[in-house]
Amino acid sequence: MTQQTPQNPSDSEIGKASSGELLGFVGRALFGDRWKADMAHALEVSVDRIDDWSKNRGRSPQPGIWSDLAVMLHDHERTIPALKAATLEQSLAPLARVYRVRNIEFSIEPAVDGRWPRLKFTNAPYSQSSFWRYAREDERRLPDDTYSGRLEFDGEDGQPFVIQGGLPIFYPANMQRAPVTAMVHEPADFETVIGRNFPPGTNSLVHRELTEEDRLDLQRRLDTFTRQQALKRAAIHTDGHRLGISIPGALRADHVAALQNFLDAETARLNGVTSQSDGMQREVTSGPRPIRPR
């Protein structure tokens, strides 16, 4: 039985790789699973020669071959940041791994240094389970009987969570600048709601009944704010004396905080709240503070 080359080899696997294994790592990184024919074309050699090299048969590739491959990797690497930025812009979401269980999904963001927490899951309530299985790095669809999960980062566990729509996911405390929580949600109707009921106790109350004209003016102000802050488009909701904002999908914690800040500032403006400045009273009309760069 032929041993399969890992799709995403670790540093230690690369360091221990034979010439043929290294060629396979490079080929998959540059050309995907059907890499031999494309590599042969790029190097102007036969597919049989590539096959021999990959199986450590005969002579190893000459230094010039490795030099050509290094240049290809360099050129490939240069395009990755731009492609990553473009795909994230199309997704209207931060960098995240999306996990799915039945019709439920949740997303996990990396730490500030780019490393990911490990996901552990079990098919029992976490208070009753003594066995947790780690999800593989490329595993996104979890078994349908998955009941509980938790995140682990550098040996430290976050709080366990039930995989059920509307419940929070807590990150390990040692994940620097990772979101405090994410949410488990059902894709069909999930939205991040700010002000109405999320988080609890942060309903934004205005002293007077809000009109349709108020709502349209608030929506225009919100559209300007989201463009300035490079956030995806959000919707203002008014319900009597209450204000709220909803956005399809999940948001990073700093984006949630910025929108809550916007909501607080607009509520204060509508209520004519005043603040102390240089010993004088002034009306609060300024918008919220911008998001700090991460």
Legacy VTK file of the C-alpha trace (Angstrom):
# vtk DataFile Version 3.0
C-alpha trace
ASCII
DATASET POLYDATA
POINTS 294 float
0.000 0.000 0.000
1.446 3.388 -1.032
1.720 5.966 1.732
-0.212 9.112 0.875
1.624 12.432 1.040
-0.001 14.845 3.538
-1.921 17.700 1.925
-0.552 20.266 4.414
2.738 18.888 5.761
4.118 20.157 9.045
7.554 21.736 9.376
8.897 18.518 10.898
7.477 16.417 8.025
9.111 18.728 5.486
12.410 18.599 7.375
12.409 14.782 7.399
11.145 14.349 3.824
13.061 12.393 1.210
13.744 13.991 -2.166
10.659 12.300 -3.640
8.409 13.307 -0.738
9.622 16.905 -0.947
8.859 16.929 -4.668
5.312 15.764 -3.834
4.869 18.514 -1.211
6.027 21.134 -3.703
3.908 19.694 -6.520
0.710 19.712 -4.477
1.389 23.243 -3.204
1.876 24.545 -6.754
-0.477 22.441 -8.859
-2.934 20.566 -6.618
-3.603 16.831 -6.418
-2.974 16.139 -10.136
0.386 17.807 -10.020
2.675 15.495 -11.946
1.548 16.388 -15.456
1.523 20.132 -14.732
4.955 19.975 -13.123
6.341 17.998 -16.039
5.005 20.639 -18.441
6.440 23.511 -16.369
9.876 21.863 -16.095
9.829 20.567 -19.684
10.451 16.953 -18.681
8.374 13.817 -19.101
5.679 12.722 -16.673
7.576 9.429 -16.295
10.625 11.377 -15.113
8.519 13.218 -12.513
7.008 9.900 -11.417
10.483 8.368 -10.988
11.696 11.362 -8.983
8.630 11.274 -6.729
9.236 7.583 -5.978
12.985 8.044 -5.409
13.799 5.887 -8.430
17.029 6.567 -10.289
18.872 9.848 -10.019
17.455 12.706 -7.940
16.512 15.992 -9.642
19.449 18.186 -10.570
20.053 21.422 -8.572
18.682 23.433 -11.512
15.335 21.640 -11.179
15.103 22.556 -7.495
16.053 26.154 -8.365
13.229 26.347 -10.922
10.780 24.967 -8.353
11.969 27.473 -5.745
11.296 30.326 -8.191
7.802 28.950 -8.880
7.106 28.783 -5.148
8.373 32.344 -4.721
6.111 33.648 -7.480
3.196 31.605 -6.121
3.767 32.965 -2.601
3.707 36.564 -3.849
0.175 36.153 -5.202
-1.263 34.513 -2.072
-1.776 37.662 0.089
-3.648 39.465 -2.689
-5.770 36.391 -3.445
-6.489 35.915 0.256
-7.558 39.553 0.627
-9.782 39.325 -2.457
-11.497 36.130 -1.346
-12.126 37.545 2.142
-13.622 40.667 0.563
-15.964 38.477 -1.491
-16.929 36.500 1.610
-17.782 39.703 3.576
-16.367 37.994 6.665
-13.125 37.769 8.644
-10.708 34.890 8.209
-12.393 31.916 9.848
-12.772 28.151 9.610
-16.433 27.203 9.305
-17.519 23.927 10.930
-20.826 22.218 10.157
-22.909 19.756 12.176
-26.250 18.722 10.664
-27.872 22.056 9.652
-25.859 24.042 12.200
-22.580 25.832 11.609
-20.087 27.913 13.551
-16.873 29.703 12.677
-13.545 29.888 14.501
-11.009 32.708 14.064
-7.227 32.455 14.538
-5.168 34.225 17.204
-3.329 37.447 16.373
-0.212 35.482 15.344
-2.230 33.484 12.788
-2.306 30.202 14.711
-5.605 28.385 15.123
-7.137 26.854 18.235
-7.778 23.114 18.081
-11.396 22.002 18.136
-12.389 19.087 20.374
-15.832 17.502 20.248
-17.866 14.704 21.796
-21.226 13.017 21.202
-22.397 13.537 24.791
-23.219 16.499 27.047
-19.877 17.934 28.130
-20.750 17.467 31.805
-21.128 13.724 31.182
-18.313 13.093 28.694
-14.800 11.941 29.486
-13.795 11.383 25.831
-13.052 14.258 23.448
-11.833 13.805 19.884
-9.726 16.433 18.119
-11.009 17.535 14.736
-8.432 16.995 11.999
-6.952 20.157 10.506
-8.887 19.651 7.271
-12.085 18.368 8.936
-14.989 20.806 8.652
-18.021 18.489 8.598
-18.348 16.948 12.055
-20.352 13.755 12.739
-24.122 14.302 12.958
-24.205 13.007 16.539
-21.759 15.680 17.752
-23.252 17.224 20.882
-20.582 19.323 22.618
-17.373 21.100 21.647
-14.555 23.173 23.092
-11.487 25.013 21.828
-7.918 24.326 22.966
-4.932 26.605 22.423
-1.399 25.790 23.613
-2.773 23.301 26.125
-5.401 25.623 27.599
-9.111 24.862 27.121
-11.884 27.344 26.582
-15.251 26.734 28.196
-17.172 23.810 26.655
-20.256 24.601 24.602
-23.303 22.741 23.297
-23.562 22.660 19.502
-26.975 24.255 19.309
-28.112 27.382 17.466
-27.752 30.651 19.349
-25.234 29.511 21.957
-21.789 31.104 22.482
-18.357 29.592 21.890
-15.705 30.716 24.369
-12.078 30.952 23.285
-9.204 29.925 25.598
-8.033 32.872 27.699
-4.444 32.583 26.423
-5.422 33.257 22.773
-4.064 36.774 22.378
-6.617 39.185 20.917
-8.887 36.389 19.750
-12.614 37.141 19.993
-14.034 36.527 23.447
-16.847 34.497 21.947
-18.274 33.341 18.661
-21.786 32.014 18.095
-23.213 28.691 16.935
-25.936 29.398 14.404
-28.273 27.951 11.819
-27.243 29.351 8.410
-30.744 29.859 7.021
-31.807 32.557 9.448
-28.735 33.536 11.445
-27.889 37.180 11.927
-25.829 39.173 14.378
-28.276 41.416 16.230
-27.012 44.396 18.196
-29.135 46.513 20.505
-32.455 44.656 20.480
-31.561 41.522 22.405
-27.853 40.966 21.833
-25.966 41.105 24.059
-28.598 40.836 26.817
-29.267 44.106 28.580
-27.998 46.404 25.817
-31.310 47.461 24.270
-30.981 51.063 23.080
-33.990 53.063 24.305
-35.004 56.428 22.902
-37.215 58.721 24.991
-39.698 59.342 22.175
-41.496 57.238 19.595
-39.287 56.663 16.555
-40.715 57.506 13.131
-39.995 56.137 9.658
-38.128 59.364 8.943
-35.917 58.638 11.964
-35.244 55.133 10.674
-34.273 56.327 7.192
-31.961 59.007 8.627
-30.332 56.446 10.948
-29.887 54.012 8.043
-28.082 56.693 6.017
-25.806 57.454 8.956
-25.143 53.750 9.496
-24.340 53.227 5.797
-21.756 56.022 6.007
-20.256 54.529 9.164
-19.970 50.985 7.767
-18.299 52.283 4.593
-15.790 54.297 6.631
-15.006 51.313 8.855
-14.936 48.747 5.988
-17.755 46.731 7.574
-20.368 44.789 5.663
-23.727 46.498 5.226
-25.987 46.486 8.267
-29.675 47.276 8.739
-31.251 49.632 11.292
-34.380 48.398 13.073
-36.778 50.581 15.028
-39.489 49.258 17.307
-41.328 51.960 19.181
-38.659 53.433 21.447
-36.003 50.802 20.668
-33.112 50.867 18.219
-31.284 47.832 16.862
-28.840 46.771 14.158
-28.779 43.441 12.349
-26.164 41.970 10.025
-26.331 38.622 8.165
-23.789 36.107 9.474
-21.201 36.304 12.233
-18.986 39.252 13.153
-15.637 39.720 14.820
-15.826 40.965 18.399
-14.219 44.339 17.543
-16.794 44.925 14.782
-19.635 44.112 17.181
-18.139 46.592 19.668
-17.855 49.306 16.989
-21.504 48.905 15.950
-22.654 48.902 19.574
-20.636 52.099 20.006
-22.421 53.588 16.977
-25.786 52.597 18.434
-24.940 54.134 21.814
-23.843 57.391 20.167
-26.986 57.619 18.025
-29.227 56.852 21.004
-27.499 59.619 22.949
-27.908 62.017 20.026
-31.633 61.285 19.692
-32.086 61.666 23.438
-30.176 64.961 23.460
-27.756 63.616 26.052
-25.049 66.115 26.998
-21.474 65.507 28.098
-19.015 67.640 30.085
-16.238 69.243 28.037
-13.945 72.056 29.253
-16.436 72.968 31.975
-19.253 73.544 29.446
-22.286 71.482 28.473
-22.492 70.457 24.824
-24.902 68.249 22.897
-23.569 64.837 21.862
-23.666 64.873 18.051
-20.370 63.250 17.149
-20.272 59.720 15.804
-18.625 56.745 17.490
-14.911 56.228 17.763
-13.320 54.345 14.827
-12.173 50.740 15.192
-8.615 50.478 16.407
-6.302 48.567 14.066
-5.719 45.028 15.274
LINES 1 295
294 0 1 2 3 4 5 6 7 8 9 10 11 12 13 14 15 16 17 18 19 20 21 22 23 24 25 26 27 28 29 30 31 32 33 34 35 36 37 38 39 40 41 42 43 44 45 46 47 48 49 50 51 52 53 54 55 56 57 58 59 60 61 62 63 64 65 66 67 68 69 70 71 72 73 74 75 76 77 78 79 80 81 82 83 84 85 86 87 88 89 90 91 92 93 94 95 96 97 98 99 100 101 102 103 104 105 106 107 108 109 110 111 112 113 114 115 116 117 118 119 120 121 122 123 124 125 126 127 128 129 130 131 132 133 134 135 136 137 138 139 140 141 142 143 144 145 146 147 148 149 150 151 152 153 154 155 156 157 158 159 160 161 162 163 164 165 166 167 168 169 170 171 172 173 174 175 176 177 178 179 180 181 182 183 184 185 186 187 188 189 190 191 192 193 194 195 196 197 198 199 200 201 202 203 204 205 206 207 208 209 210 211 212 213 214 215 216 217 218 219 220 221 222 223 224 225 226 227 228 229 230 231 232 233 234 235 236 237 238 239 240 241 242 243 244 245 246 247 248 249 250 251 252 253 254 255 256 257 258 259 260 261 262 263 264 265 266 267 268 269 270 271 272 273 274 275 276 277 278 279 280 281 282 283 284 285 286 287 288 289 290 291 292 293
